[in-house]
Amino acid sequence: MLIRAVLGFSIVETLALAGMLLWWADRVAGARLLAAFLSGIALWMAGNELPNWLGPGSGDIAMAMIGFSPLTSAFFFHFCVVFCGVRLPRWGVVAAYLLGGSATLAVQLLTPGALVWREHVGLIAIANTVGMVASMAWVLLGLGGIAVLLTALARARRPAFNQIAAVTASCLWGVGCLSGYGIVVLDLPLYPFPLLGLPLYPVILVYGILRYGVFVSNAWARRALAWALLLALGAVVVALTPLLPIESRWIGGFVVAISCIALNGPVRQFAERLVYPGGAVSAADLQSWRQALQSADSMQALENEAGALLSLRTGTGVRVLLGEGGAQDPGDMPSLRGTRAGPGWAITLHGWEAAPPGPRRVAELFGTVVADAAERVAQGEQIAARERERQLQARLAELGSLAATVAHDIRNPLNIIAMAVATASPEVRREVAGQVGRIAHLSSDLLDYAKPWKLVPQRYDLAAQVRAAAARLPHCTLGAALQAPLLIDGDPRRVEQALTNLLENARAASGAGTDTAVAVHIDAEQRADAVLLHVCDDGQGVPEEIRHRLFEPFASRSPGGTGLGLAIVARTLAAHGGSVALTQRPPWTTCFTLTFPLKDANPS
């Protein structure tokens, strides 16, 4: 029977497509859930066919297989939520699985129906009351998933709109195909022809998703469409051969072969235009791309905008990566990668091997526009960096002049104050001495921060320097990495000053000097391109209100701090080509990570 063959092929095809989704699970949101749903569909179809394959004796097993339908619908609902990125409360998904799981369990424990013979399809399961209740569960879950798709479709933009629309269209196709079972169950005097379209349902569903994320799926679709059209045209030519004035099988076969050869090129071009729309690029296209990329003011923004434009044009997900600081490597996803080459940018195509000439030509021309935009953004960033450096040097020069004047003018008043309290009580003298020391410390830090720096770099062991600095601090522990040499190129005097500032801040913030067990911990990491030094403490942490300006002058987390210690640390690391950042390293409440780049590191 035709329906036997169609349903058997659909089972094998659905399982194969589920395996394909698992292979590309990292490329599609919710792919594993969709694979589970397709596996459930295959299980349901196999349950319906099992009595016709093995006879009525397999009815109990068939009913058990069909009874997993509510859980399959729960997978579908969960997939729709994940795939569309809908913010649904966790209890919503849990409720879906509870409904599907409960209905499935009820079917497994009770008798959901009986086998009945129907013309055209043979033995088929007809639900009783238990089966109808379970059916209501999977219908509700299916409608819930479609509602999620329609809601997301109304809000989506391309290419996400195209993906969601493809899934929605496949669901409508699947519902139409399943109406064939309705004809059989209701015993209508019609042939269940909708079931013949069932093999297309998983194909439309999977391809509608993958075509926007996996280029090779488009290549397969183009070949399949071309062969299907050629076979259809060949059948038409065969049907027309009786009209030839000469009756000969050899001549008829020759006509069919010549017709297929002649139609091969146009048919493949037609299939390519359907699968890869917009293969031609006009001057207006180039101008619109330039205008769209004009708004990007950073490499990251340019990557995002260019990737969205090319994805929209080619109908598949494409990444654009520019420079060494580009976005995460997309793996085998089609991408345009730009690198600085002499006075300009070189754009290369990666992962386009399966693309036909049309889309490749679009990507190549688009790459020239991206190269011009990348050069403009790079020049803008350089100009902005030079302007920031100029403004910084101007501020530092002004601050240095002011600091020198203040430090000079404040020394005499401080000496007079110190002498004036010489005859005061010890408590007053201690208080005044503390405040005088604080002002002197502020003056010293201000002068040190503001004056011009000139590094004297040399190769030395950072670990030995840290061990020596930590030895002067009580309640300080060292990580194992600091027991081995850590060679860097830096100015030991400046790095020592930065370490001292950090350790003093950590000591003050953690309350070291009391009977606490461990107050400060220092550890390090050796990487291929840098050495990382972590200075952590168990103090009260950094207040939220100063986190964004922690490394700016006069931002202090300690009540008695000058607010210049961390600014000096940041300036020291920047002068070495590195950086300092506030990081998280439990169980410590505060941790500063210093990154020292290795000059001889291989960038590749």
WOQUIHU-V290076 format. One record per residue. PSI is psi in whole degrees, 0 to 359 (999 if undefined). OMEGA is omega as a letter, one per 20 degrees, with the letter a starting at -180 (none if undefined). Layout:
psi=PSI omega=OMEGA
psi=PSI omega=OMEGA
This chain:
psi=146 omega=a
psi=317 omega=a
psi=325 omega=r
psi=313 omega=a
psi=319 omega=a
psi=314 omega=a
psi=322 omega=r
psi=317 omega=r
psi=322 omega=a
psi=323 omega=r
psi=311 omega=a
psi=316 omega=a
psi=317 omega=a
psi=318 omega=r
psi=323 omega=r
psi=319 omega=r
psi=326 omega=r
psi=319 omega=r
psi=322 omega=r
psi=319 omega=r
psi=320 omega=r
psi=327 omega=r
psi=322 omega=a
psi=33 omega=a
psi=331 omega=a
psi=356 omega=a
psi=347 omega=a
psi=127 omega=r
psi=127 omega=r
psi=18 omega=a
psi=322 omega=a
psi=323 omega=r
psi=320 omega=r
psi=322 omega=r
psi=321 omega=r
psi=321 omega=r
psi=315 omega=r
psi=322 omega=r
psi=322 omega=r
psi=323 omega=r
psi=316 omega=r
psi=320 omega=r
psi=320 omega=r
psi=315 omega=r
psi=320 omega=r
psi=323 omega=r
psi=323 omega=r
psi=329 omega=a
psi=340 omega=a
psi=315 omega=r
psi=329 omega=r
psi=337 omega=r
psi=315 omega=a
psi=351 omega=r
psi=171 omega=a
psi=338 omega=a
psi=342 omega=r
psi=15 omega=a
psi=319 omega=a
psi=316 omega=r
psi=320 omega=r
psi=317 omega=r
psi=320 omega=r
psi=321 omega=r
psi=317 omega=r
psi=330 omega=a
psi=350 omega=r
psi=3 omega=a
psi=317 omega=r
psi=321 omega=r
psi=324 omega=r
psi=319 omega=r
psi=328 omega=r
psi=321 omega=r
psi=318 omega=a
psi=315 omega=r
psi=314 omega=r
psi=319 omega=r
psi=315 omega=a
psi=320 omega=a
psi=314 omega=a
psi=314 omega=a
psi=321 omega=a
psi=353 omega=a
psi=33 omega=a
psi=133 omega=r
psi=85 omega=r
psi=135 omega=r
psi=148 omega=a
psi=327 omega=a
psi=336 omega=r
psi=314 omega=r
psi=319 omega=r
psi=319 omega=r
psi=323 omega=r
psi=316 omega=r
psi=326 omega=r
psi=318 omega=r
psi=310 omega=a
psi=318 omega=a
psi=319 omega=r
psi=316 omega=r
psi=321 omega=r
psi=316 omega=r
psi=320 omega=r
psi=319 omega=r
psi=323 omega=a
psi=330 omega=a
psi=332 omega=a
psi=173 omega=r
psi=115 omega=a
psi=349 omega=a
psi=197 omega=a
psi=160 omega=r
psi=135 omega=a
psi=144 omega=r
psi=131 omega=r
psi=143 omega=r
psi=146 omega=r
psi=327 omega=a
psi=348 omega=a
psi=220 omega=a
psi=135 omega=r
psi=148 omega=a
psi=127 omega=r
psi=125 omega=a
psi=145 omega=r
psi=201 omega=a
psi=317 omega=r
psi=315 omega=r
psi=324 omega=r
psi=321 omega=r
psi=316 omega=r
psi=323 omega=r
psi=322 omega=r
psi=325 omega=r
psi=312 omega=a
psi=333 omega=r
psi=316 omega=r
psi=317 omega=r
psi=321 omega=r
psi=316 omega=r
psi=324 omega=r
psi=318 omega=r
psi=318 omega=r
psi=323 omega=r
psi=320 omega=r
psi=316 omega=r
psi=315 omega=a
psi=322 omega=r
psi=315 omega=r
psi=326 omega=a
psi=323 omega=a
psi=339 omega=a
psi=349 omega=a
psi=157 omega=r
psi=161 omega=r
psi=149 omega=i
psi=356 omega=r
psi=324 omega=r
psi=316 omega=a
psi=319 omega=r
psi=311 omega=a
psi=322 omega=r
psi=321 omega=r
psi=318 omega=r
psi=318 omega=r
psi=317 omega=r
psi=321 omega=r
psi=324 omega=r
psi=318 omega=r
psi=321 omega=r
psi=316 omega=r
psi=319 omega=r
psi=319 omega=r
psi=320 omega=r
psi=319 omega=a
psi=344 omega=r
psi=340 omega=r
psi=324 omega=r
psi=328 omega=r
psi=321 omega=r
psi=319 omega=a
psi=313 omega=a
psi=319 omega=a
psi=356 omega=r
psi=44 omega=r
psi=150 omega=a
psi=53 omega=a
psi=153 omega=r
psi=132 omega=a
psi=60 omega=a
psi=331 omega=r
psi=333 omega=a
psi=337 omega=a
psi=341 omega=r
psi=2 omega=a
psi=324 omega=r
psi=335 omega=a
psi=340 omega=a
psi=304 omega=r
psi=330 omega=r
psi=312 omega=r
psi=318 omega=a
psi=309 omega=a
psi=315 omega=a
psi=324 omega=r
psi=333 omega=r
psi=311 omega=a
psi=334 omega=a
psi=339 omega=r
psi=358 omega=a
psi=342 omega=a
psi=107 omega=a
psi=323 omega=a
psi=334 omega=r
psi=327 omega=r
psi=322 omega=r
psi=318 omega=r
psi=316 omega=a
psi=321 omega=r
psi=316 omega=r
psi=316 omega=a
psi=317 omega=r
psi=319 omega=r
psi=315 omega=r
psi=321 omega=r
psi=317 omega=r
psi=319 omega=r
psi=318 omega=r
psi=319 omega=r
psi=316 omega=r
psi=323 omega=r
psi=319 omega=r
psi=321 omega=r
psi=317 omega=r
psi=318 omega=r
psi=319 omega=r
psi=333 omega=a
psi=348 omega=a
psi=329 omega=r
psi=342 omega=a
psi=352 omega=r
psi=144 omega=a
psi=339 omega=a
psi=126 omega=a
psi=109 omega=r
psi=130 omega=r
psi=325 omega=r
psi=315 omega=r
psi=320 omega=r
psi=315 omega=r
psi=321 omega=r
psi=319 omega=r
psi=317 omega=r
psi=315 omega=a
psi=313 omega=a
psi=320 omega=a
psi=316 omega=r
psi=320 omega=r
psi=318 omega=a
psi=325 omega=a
psi=349 omega=a
psi=310 omega=a
psi=305 omega=r
psi=322 omega=a
psi=317 omega=r
psi=321 omega=r
psi=320 omega=r
psi=317 omega=r
psi=322 omega=r
psi=319 omega=r
psi=327 omega=r
psi=317 omega=a
psi=322 omega=a
psi=81 omega=a
psi=155 omega=r
psi=46 omega=a
psi=338 omega=a
psi=144 omega=a
psi=127 omega=r
psi=171 omega=r
psi=326 omega=r
psi=324 omega=r
psi=313 omega=a
psi=318 omega=a
psi=320 omega=r
psi=324 omega=r
psi=316 omega=r
psi=317 omega=a
psi=321 omega=a
psi=323 omega=a
psi=352 omega=a
psi=332 omega=a
psi=345 omega=a
psi=126 omega=a
psi=7 omega=r
psi=162 omega=a
psi=322 omega=r
psi=315 omega=r
psi=322 omega=r
psi=318 omega=r
psi=313 omega=a
psi=313 omega=a
psi=315 omega=a
psi=319 omega=r
psi=320 omega=r
psi=318 omega=a
psi=314 omega=a
psi=325 omega=r
psi=319 omega=r
psi=321 omega=a
psi=319 omega=a
psi=346 omega=a
psi=17 omega=r
psi=156 omega=a
psi=127 omega=a
psi=138 omega=r
psi=147 omega=r
psi=122 omega=a
psi=127 omega=a
psi=124 omega=r
psi=182 omega=a
psi=336 omega=a
psi=28 omega=a
psi=181 omega=a
psi=176 omega=a
psi=143 omega=a
psi=125 omega=a
psi=6 omega=a
psi=234 omega=a
psi=10 omega=r
psi=139 omega=r
psi=136 omega=a
psi=157 omega=r
psi=125 omega=a
psi=126 omega=a
psi=136 omega=r
psi=152 omega=r
psi=123 omega=a
psi=98 omega=r
psi=232 omega=a
psi=350 omega=a
psi=204 omega=a
psi=141 omega=r
psi=126 omega=a
psi=126 omega=r
psi=151 omega=a
psi=133 omega=r
psi=136 omega=r
psi=18 omega=a
psi=15 omega=a
psi=327 omega=a
psi=354 omega=a
psi=142 omega=r
psi=176 omega=a
psi=324 omega=a
psi=300 omega=r
psi=325 omega=r
psi=319 omega=r
psi=320 omega=r
psi=314 omega=a
psi=320 omega=a
psi=315 omega=r
psi=321 omega=r
psi=324 omega=r
psi=325 omega=r
psi=323 omega=r
psi=319 omega=r
psi=321 omega=r
psi=317 omega=r
psi=318 omega=a
psi=322 omega=r
psi=320 omega=r
psi=320 omega=r
psi=315 omega=a
psi=318 omega=a
psi=317 omega=r
psi=320 omega=r
psi=319 omega=r
psi=322 omega=r
psi=317 omega=r
psi=317 omega=r
psi=320 omega=r
psi=317 omega=r
psi=322 omega=r
psi=319 omega=r
psi=320 omega=r
psi=320 omega=r
psi=316 omega=r
psi=322 omega=r
psi=314 omega=a
psi=323 omega=r
psi=318 omega=r
psi=319 omega=r
psi=321 omega=r
psi=317 omega=r
psi=317 omega=r
psi=322 omega=r
psi=316 omega=r
psi=316 omega=r
psi=317 omega=a
psi=319 omega=a
psi=318 omega=r
psi=314 omega=a
psi=315 omega=a
psi=321 omega=r
psi=315 omega=a
psi=342 omega=a
psi=344 omega=a
psi=313 omega=a
psi=311 omega=r
psi=324 omega=a
psi=318 omega=r
psi=320 omega=r
psi=318 omega=r
psi=316 omega=a
psi=320 omega=r
psi=329 omega=a
psi=335 omega=a
psi=14 omega=a
psi=329 omega=a
psi=5 omega=a
psi=176 omega=a
psi=158 omega=r
psi=323 omega=a
psi=317 omega=a
psi=317 omega=a
psi=320 omega=r
psi=318 omega=a
psi=313 omega=a
psi=318 omega=r
psi=321 omega=r
psi=316 omega=a
psi=322 omega=r
psi=318 omega=r
psi=323 omega=r
psi=316 omega=r
psi=319 omega=r
psi=321 omega=r
psi=317 omega=r
psi=316 omega=r
psi=317 omega=a
psi=316 omega=r
psi=320 omega=a
psi=317 omega=r
psi=319 omega=a
psi=321 omega=a
psi=322 omega=a
psi=334 omega=a
psi=153 omega=r
psi=145 omega=a
psi=150 omega=r
psi=110 omega=a
psi=147 omega=r
psi=80 omega=a
psi=151 omega=r
psi=161 omega=r
psi=123 omega=r
psi=172 omega=a
psi=108 omega=r
psi=324 omega=a
psi=319 omega=r
psi=321 omega=r
psi=319 omega=r
psi=317 omega=r
psi=320 omega=r
psi=319 omega=r
psi=321 omega=a
psi=332 omega=a
psi=337 omega=a
psi=357 omega=a
psi=122 omega=r
psi=160 omega=r
psi=43 omega=r
psi=130 omega=r
psi=157 omega=a
psi=143 omega=r
psi=166 omega=a
psi=329 omega=a
psi=338 omega=a
psi=1 omega=r
psi=345 omega=r
psi=157 omega=a
psi=141 omega=r
psi=95 omega=a
psi=129 omega=r
psi=165 omega=r
psi=110 omega=a
psi=176 omega=r
psi=107 omega=a
psi=324 omega=a
psi=317 omega=r
psi=319 omega=r
psi=323 omega=r
psi=319 omega=r
psi=318 omega=r
psi=317 omega=r
psi=316 omega=a
psi=316 omega=r
psi=315 omega=a
psi=316 omega=a
psi=323 omega=r
psi=318 omega=r
psi=316 omega=a
psi=317 omega=r
psi=315 omega=a
psi=321 omega=a
psi=331 omega=a
psi=348 omega=a
psi=31 omega=r
psi=154 omega=a
psi=347 omega=r
psi=195 omega=a
psi=16 omega=r
psi=154 omega=a
psi=297 omega=a
psi=125 omega=a
psi=321 omega=a
psi=141 omega=r
psi=135 omega=r
psi=132 omega=r
psi=170 omega=a
psi=160 omega=r
psi=136 omega=r
psi=115 omega=r
psi=173 omega=a
psi=328 omega=a
psi=357 omega=a
psi=161 omega=r
psi=128 omega=a
psi=132 omega=r
psi=126 omega=a
psi=123 omega=r
psi=113 omega=a
psi=155 omega=r
psi=167 omega=a
psi=36 omega=a
psi=206 omega=a
psi=355 omega=a
psi=176 omega=a
psi=125 omega=r
psi=141 omega=a
psi=327 omega=a
psi=345 omega=a
psi=4 omega=a
psi=320 omega=a
psi=343 omega=a
psi=29 omega=a
psi=327 omega=a
psi=13 omega=r
psi=157 omega=r
psi=142 omega=r
psi=20 omega=r
psi=103 omega=a
psi=141 omega=r
psi=356 omega=r
psi=137 omega=a
psi=326 omega=a
psi=10 omega=a
psi=159 omega=r
psi=341 omega=a
psi=9 omega=r
psi=347 omega=a
psi=309 omega=a
psi=328 omega=r
psi=321 omega=r
psi=321 omega=r
psi=314 omega=a
psi=319 omega=r
psi=323 omega=r
psi=312 omega=a
psi=321 omega=r
psi=321 omega=r
psi=334 omega=r
psi=3 omega=a
psi=12 omega=a
psi=207 omega=a
psi=164 omega=r
psi=141 omega=a
psi=150 omega=r
psi=119 omega=a
psi=173 omega=r
psi=121 omega=r
psi=80 omega=a
psi=147 omega=j
psi=11 omega=a
psi=141 omega=a
psi=330 omega=a
psi=135 omega=r
psi=129 omega=r
psi=130 omega=a
psi=120 omega=r
psi=129 omega=a
psi=117 omega=r
psi=110 omega=a
psi=148 omega=r
psi=121 omega=a
psi=327 omega=a
psi=15 omega=r
psi=143 omega=r
psi=116 omega=a
psi=339 omega=r
psi=999 omega=none
